[in-house]
């Protein structure tokens, strides 16, 4: 008889514990702290209940059928710092949560570049200055050019000198390799 009484008492206590109706709700919105714009796609997690909801396009959310009590909420957004909040629920709670929406903001970047052009496609380049040309003013251009590295002259007369650059010169209608000059 004693066992039947204990079993009956346990049954009544268990029925009371599971029959608790949870009719409270948590609702609100998630807003940018700086410009007060709504944050769509923010996640609100209620610790202990294993409940998570997302905010709509206007930054609003609602969690229904929650029992009264103290809860910890975690509010996060992909472009914000995650923040934790403690709430005391007794009936219906409507609250605005502010997040700093700046993690993906970059400072201004200024790129400056300078371009340059190469005068020659070769590794080595020699030039004649005005002073060099004035020094050879009584001679032919071929005589002035023969002082440059890689340039020789092919004399075909007293005043006619053809430059031979790295062994090549133009003769008649085409280029001909001159070796040993």
C-alpha positions as CSV (number, residue, x, y, z in Angstrom):
1,X,0.0,0.0,0.0
2,X,2.8,2.3,0.9
3,X,4.4,1.7,-2.6
4,X,1.2,2.4,-4.4
5,X,0.9,5.7,-2.5
6,X,4.5,6.7,-3.4
7,X,3.9,5.7,-7.1
8,X,0.7,7.8,-7.1
9,X,2.4,10.8,-5.6
10,X,5.3,10.5,-8.1
11,X,2.8,10.4,-10.9
12,X,1.0,13.5,-9.7
13,X,4.3,15.4,-9.3
14,X,5.4,14.3,-12.8
15,X,2.1,15.4,-14.3
16,X,2.4,18.8,-12.7
17,X,5.9,19.3,-13.9
18,X,5.1,18.4,-17.5
19,X,1.8,20.2,-17.6
20,X,3.4,23.7,-17.2
21,X,2.2,25.9,-20.0
22,X,4.8,28.2,-21.5
23,X,2.9,31.1,-23.2
24,X,5.5,33.9,-22.9
25,X,7.3,35.3,-25.9
26,X,10.5,37.2,-26.8
27,X,10.4,39.6,-29.7
28,X,12.2,42.7,-30.9
29,X,14.7,43.8,-33.5
30,X,18.4,44.0,-34.1
31,X,19.7,47.4,-35.1
32,X,23.1,48.9,-36.2
33,X,24.5,50.9,-33.3
34,X,26.0,53.6,-35.5
35,X,23.4,54.4,-38.2
36,X,20.3,52.8,-36.6
37,X,19.6,50.7,-39.7
38,X,18.0,47.2,-39.2
39,X,20.3,44.2,-39.5
40,X,18.6,41.5,-41.5
41,X,19.9,37.9,-41.1
42,X,21.1,38.4,-37.5
43,X,20.9,35.2,-35.4
44,X,19.4,35.2,-31.9
45,X,20.1,32.1,-29.8
46,X,18.4,31.4,-26.5
47,X,20.9,29.5,-24.3
48,X,19.4,26.5,-22.5
49,X,16.4,26.2,-24.8
50,X,18.4,25.3,-27.9
51,X,16.3,27.8,-29.9
52,X,17.7,30.0,-32.6
53,X,15.9,32.4,-34.9
54,X,16.9,34.8,-37.7
55,X,15.8,38.4,-38.1
56,X,13.7,39.3,-41.2
57,X,14.5,42.0,-43.8
58,X,13.4,44.7,-41.3
59,X,15.6,43.3,-38.5
60,X,12.7,41.9,-36.5
61,X,12.4,38.5,-34.8
62,X,9.9,36.6,-32.5
63,X,10.2,33.6,-30.3
64,X,6.9,32.1,-29.1
65,X,5.9,29.6,-26.3
66,X,8.8,30.3,-23.9
67,X,8.5,29.7,-20.2
68,X,9.0,32.6,-17.7
69,X,12.5,32.8,-16.3
70,X,16.0,34.1,-16.7
71,X,17.7,33.5,-20.1
72,X,21.0,34.3,-21.8
73,X,20.7,35.4,-25.4
74,X,23.5,35.5,-28.0
75,X,22.9,38.0,-30.8
76,X,25.2,37.7,-33.8
77,X,25.4,39.0,-37.4
78,X,28.0,38.0,-40.1
79,X,29.4,41.5,-40.3
80,X,29.2,42.4,-36.5
81,X,30.7,41.5,-33.2
82,X,28.7,38.8,-31.4
83,X,27.1,40.1,-28.2
84,X,25.5,38.4,-25.2
85,X,22.5,39.7,-23.2
86,X,20.8,38.5,-20.0
87,X,17.0,38.9,-19.9
88,X,14.3,38.2,-17.3
89,X,11.2,36.9,-19.0
90,X,7.8,37.4,-17.3
91,X,5.1,37.4,-19.9
92,X,6.0,39.2,-23.1
93,X,9.3,40.9,-23.7
94,X,9.9,43.3,-26.6
95,X,13.5,44.5,-26.8
96,X,15.8,46.2,-29.3
97,X,19.4,44.8,-29.5
98,X,22.2,47.0,-30.8
99,X,25.3,45.6,-32.6
100,X,28.4,47.4,-33.8
101,X,28.3,46.9,-37.6
102,X,31.9,47.7,-38.4
103,X,34.0,44.6,-38.7
104,X,33.9,44.6,-42.5
105,X,34.5,48.4,-42.9
106,X,37.8,49.3,-44.4
107,X,39.7,52.6,-44.2
108,X,40.4,54.5,-47.4
109,X,43.3,53.0,-49.4
110,X,45.2,55.3,-51.7
111,X,47.4,53.7,-54.4
112,X,49.9,55.8,-56.2
113,X,51.9,54.5,-59.2
114,X,54.5,55.9,-61.5
115,X,55.0,54.6,-65.0
116,X,58.1,54.7,-67.1
117,X,59.0,53.7,-70.6
118,X,62.0,52.0,-71.8
119,X,63.8,53.7,-74.7
120,X,65.5,50.5,-75.8
121,X,64.7,46.9,-75.9
122,X,68.4,45.9,-75.5
123,X,70.4,45.6,-72.3
124,X,73.1,48.0,-73.4
125,X,72.4,51.3,-74.9
126,X,75.0,53.9,-76.0
127,X,74.2,57.5,-77.0
128,X,76.1,60.5,-78.5
129,X,75.8,63.8,-76.8
130,X,75.8,67.2,-78.4
131,X,79.4,67.7,-77.2
132,X,80.5,64.4,-78.9
133,X,78.9,65.5,-82.2
134,X,80.6,68.9,-82.0
135,X,84.0,67.3,-81.4
136,X,83.5,65.3,-84.8
137,X,82.0,68.3,-86.7
138,X,84.8,68.2,-89.3
139,X,84.4,64.4,-89.8
140,X,81.6,62.2,-91.0
141,X,78.9,60.7,-88.8
142,X,80.4,57.3,-89.2
143,X,83.6,58.5,-87.6
144,X,81.7,59.8,-84.6
145,X,79.8,56.5,-84.3
146,X,82.8,54.3,-84.3
147,X,83.8,55.5,-80.8
148,X,80.6,53.8,-79.4
149,X,80.9,50.2,-78.1
150,X,79.8,47.7,-80.7
151,X,79.9,50.1,-83.6
152,X,82.5,50.0,-86.4
153,X,82.6,51.7,-89.7
154,X,83.0,50.4,-93.3
155,X,84.8,53.0,-95.3
156,X,83.9,52.9,-99.0
157,X,85.6,56.2,-99.9
158,X,87.2,59.3,-98.5
159,X,84.0,60.8,-97.0
160,X,81.7,57.7,-97.1
161,X,81.6,55.6,-93.9
162,X,78.9,53.0,-93.3
163,X,78.2,52.1,-89.6
164,X,78.5,48.4,-88.8
165,X,76.5,47.8,-85.6
166,X,77.4,44.5,-83.8
167,X,78.7,43.1,-87.1
168,X,75.7,44.0,-89.3
169,X,75.3,46.7,-91.9
170,X,73.0,47.5,-94.8
171,X,74.5,46.7,-98.1
172,X,72.5,47.1,-101.4
173,X,69.0,45.8,-100.8
174,X,69.4,43.7,-97.6
175,X,71.3,43.0,-94.4
176,X,74.6,41.2,-94.6
177,X,76.7,39.9,-91.7
178,X,80.2,41.4,-91.7
179,X,82.7,39.5,-89.7
180,X,86.2,40.6,-88.9
181,X,85.7,44.3,-89.7
